[in-house]
Amino acid sequence: MAGETTLTAAHIPDYIIDRLKNNEAQKRQYYGVGQVISGEEQPRYRQILSHAQQEEKRLIEEALVTAGGNISRAAKNLGLTRQNLFYRMKKHGLR
């Protein structure tokens, strides 16, 4: 290593690389990344997704009423950009 100025993966001990790989695998398992939803779980997943979409639509409608129909103000109150609010309104048939 004397005289070398660049640190490469070859310099990292195996136990650290193994720990990083294990952490990544745990994150994937926790967040469900790359997992396929089984046939039994699909109806429940769709139900949750449908509820989330209904709730998003309700929140947008409420924000628009509160803002007196002012899109910019409603977007700001929701923490969205104007463009993102327009996209979501269109998605829910509110436009």
BALOBA-1460 file (C-alpha; in Angstrom, 3 decimals):
// residues 95
<rec num="1" residu="m" x="0.000" y="0.000" z="0.000"/>
<rec num="2" residu="a" x="2.982" y="2.293" z="0.324"/>
<rec num="3" residu="g" x="2.895" y="4.974" z="-2.343"/>
<rec num="4" residu="e" x="-0.729" y="4.265" z="-3.361"/>
<rec num="5" residu="t" x="-3.040" y="7.255" z="-3.290"/>
<rec num="6" residu="t" x="-6.352" y="5.742" z="-4.421"/>
<rec num="7" residu="l" x="-8.566" y="3.760" z="-2.079"/>
<rec num="8" residu="t" x="-10.348" y="0.916" z="-3.878"/>
<rec num="9" residu="a" x="-12.774" y="-1.848" z="-2.880"/>
<rec num="10" residu="a" x="-9.780" y="-4.152" z="-2.536"/>
<rec num="11" residu="h" x="-8.711" y="-2.105" z="0.513"/>
<rec num="12" residu="i" x="-12.000" y="-2.654" z="2.358"/>
<rec num="13" residu="p" x="-11.949" y="-5.646" z="4.727"/>
<rec num="14" residu="d" x="-14.281" y="-8.533" z="3.854"/>
<rec num="15" residu="y" x="-16.169" y="-8.275" z="7.160"/>
<rec num="16" residu="i" x="-17.265" y="-4.722" z="6.272"/>
<rec num="17" residu="i" x="-18.395" y="-5.749" z="2.785"/>
<rec num="18" residu="d" x="-20.335" y="-8.683" z="4.287"/>
<rec num="19" residu="r" x="-22.003" y="-6.360" z="6.803"/>
<rec num="20" residu="l" x="-23.020" y="-3.958" z="4.016"/>
<rec num="21" residu="k" x="-24.484" y="-6.807" z="1.962"/>
<rec num="22" residu="n" x="-26.455" y="-8.073" z="4.981"/>
<rec num="23" residu="n" x="-27.790" y="-4.577" z="5.702"/>
<rec num="24" residu="e" x="-28.931" y="-4.213" z="2.081"/>
<rec num="25" residu="a" x="-30.671" y="-7.599" z="2.206"/>
<rec num="26" residu="q" x="-32.433" y="-6.626" z="5.447"/>
<rec num="27" residu="k" x="-33.631" y="-3.345" z="3.899"/>
<rec num="28" residu="r" x="-34.975" y="-5.184" z="0.866"/>
<rec num="29" residu="q" x="-36.818" y="-7.625" z="3.094"/>
<rec num="30" residu="y" x="-38.208" y="-4.852" z="5.332"/>
<rec num="31" residu="y" x="-39.386" y="-2.630" z="2.479"/>
<rec num="32" residu="g" x="-40.522" y="-5.530" z="0.302"/>
<rec num="33" residu="v" x="-38.284" y="-4.495" z="-2.582"/>
<rec num="34" residu="g" x="-38.260" y="-7.086" z="-5.333"/>
<rec num="35" residu="q" x="-40.864" y="-9.260" z="-3.651"/>
<rec num="36" residu="v" x="-43.864" y="-10.584" z="-5.522"/>
<rec num="37" residu="i" x="-47.225" y="-10.345" z="-3.802"/>
<rec num="38" residu="s" x="-48.807" y="-13.764" z="-3.520"/>
<rec num="39" residu="g" x="-52.256" y="-14.503" z="-4.917"/>
<rec num="40" residu="e" x="-53.732" y="-14.515" z="-1.405"/>
<rec num="41" residu="e" x="-52.331" y="-11.079" z="-0.577"/>
<rec num="42" residu="q" x="-53.335" y="-9.350" z="-3.824"/>
<rec num="43" residu="p" x="-56.966" y="-8.562" z="-2.860"/>
<rec num="44" residu="r" x="-55.777" y="-7.006" z="0.440"/>
<rec num="45" residu="y" x="-53.080" y="-5.051" z="-1.403"/>
<rec num="46" residu="r" x="-55.644" y="-3.741" z="-3.897"/>
<rec num="47" residu="q" x="-57.976" y="-2.806" z="-1.046"/>
<rec num="48" residu="i" x="-55.226" y="-0.818" z="0.688"/>
<rec num="49" residu="l" x="-54.223" y="0.847" z="-2.579"/>
<rec num="50" residu="s" x="-57.837" y="1.756" z="-3.342"/>
<rec num="51" residu="h" x="-58.272" y="3.242" z="0.127"/>
<rec num="52" residu="a" x="-55.069" y="5.281" z="-0.252"/>
<rec num="53" residu="q" x="-56.262" y="6.640" z="-3.604"/>
<rec num="54" residu="q" x="-59.671" y="7.543" z="-2.160"/>
<rec num="55" residu="e" x="-58.000" y="9.311" z="0.743"/>
<rec num="56" residu="e" x="-55.692" y="11.232" z="-1.613"/>
<rec num="57" residu="k" x="-58.711" y="12.375" z="-3.656"/>
<rec num="58" residu="r" x="-60.547" y="13.447" z="-0.499"/>
<rec num="59" residu="l" x="-57.538" y="15.443" z="0.726"/>
<rec num="60" residu="i" x="-57.198" y="17.205" z="-2.632"/>
<rec num="61" residu="e" x="-60.905" y="18.083" z="-2.679"/>
<rec num="62" residu="e" x="-60.685" y="19.381" z="0.876"/>
<rec num="63" residu="a" x="-57.587" y="21.465" z="0.089"/>
<rec num="64" residu="l" x="-59.276" y="22.978" z="-2.968"/>
<rec num="65" residu="v" x="-62.353" y="23.939" z="-0.941"/>
<rec num="66" residu="t" x="-60.208" y="25.400" z="1.843"/>
<rec num="67" residu="a" x="-58.176" y="27.386" z="-0.717"/>
<rec num="68" residu="g" x="-61.336" y="28.664" z="-2.393"/>
<rec num="69" residu="g" x="-60.434" y="26.881" z="-5.627"/>
<rec num="70" residu="n" x="-56.999" y="28.501" z="-5.786"/>
<rec num="71" residu="i" x="-54.765" y="25.741" z="-7.196"/>
<rec num="72" residu="s" x="-51.494" y="27.352" z="-6.102"/>
<rec num="73" residu="r" x="-52.676" y="27.817" z="-2.531"/>
<rec num="74" residu="a" x="-54.128" y="24.291" z="-2.370"/>
<rec num="75" residu="a" x="-50.857" y="22.850" z="-3.677"/>
<rec num="76" residu="k" x="-48.870" y="24.817" z="-1.112"/>
<rec num="77" residu="n" x="-51.171" y="23.639" z="1.703"/>
<rec num="78" residu="l" x="-50.690" y="20.048" z="0.574"/>
<rec num="79" residu="g" x="-46.921" y="20.419" z="0.258"/>
<rec num="80" residu="l" x="-47.056" y="19.762" z="-3.492"/>
<rec num="81" residu="t" x="-45.952" y="21.686" z="-6.537"/>
<rec num="82" residu="r" x="-48.698" y="23.162" z="-8.697"/>
<rec num="83" residu="q" x="-47.776" y="20.764" z="-11.488"/>
<rec num="84" residu="n" x="-47.937" y="17.773" z="-9.175"/>
<rec num="85" residu="l" x="-51.343" y="18.836" z="-7.893"/>
<rec num="86" residu="f" x="-52.607" y="19.195" z="-11.479"/>
<rec num="87" residu="y" x="-51.321" y="15.677" z="-12.228"/>
<rec num="88" residu="r" x="-53.087" y="14.229" z="-9.182"/>
<rec num="89" residu="m" x="-56.301" y="16.120" z="-9.942"/>
<rec num="90" residu="k" x="-56.312" y="14.706" z="-13.454"/>
<rec num="91" residu="k" x="-55.604" y="11.215" z="-12.104"/>
<rec num="92" residu="h" x="-58.670" y="11.463" z="-9.852"/>
<rec num="93" residu="g" x="-60.894" y="13.122" z="-12.467"/>
<rec num="94" residu="l" x="-61.030" y="16.412" z="-10.576"/>
<rec num="95" residu="r" x="-60.005" y="18.594" z="-13.487"/>
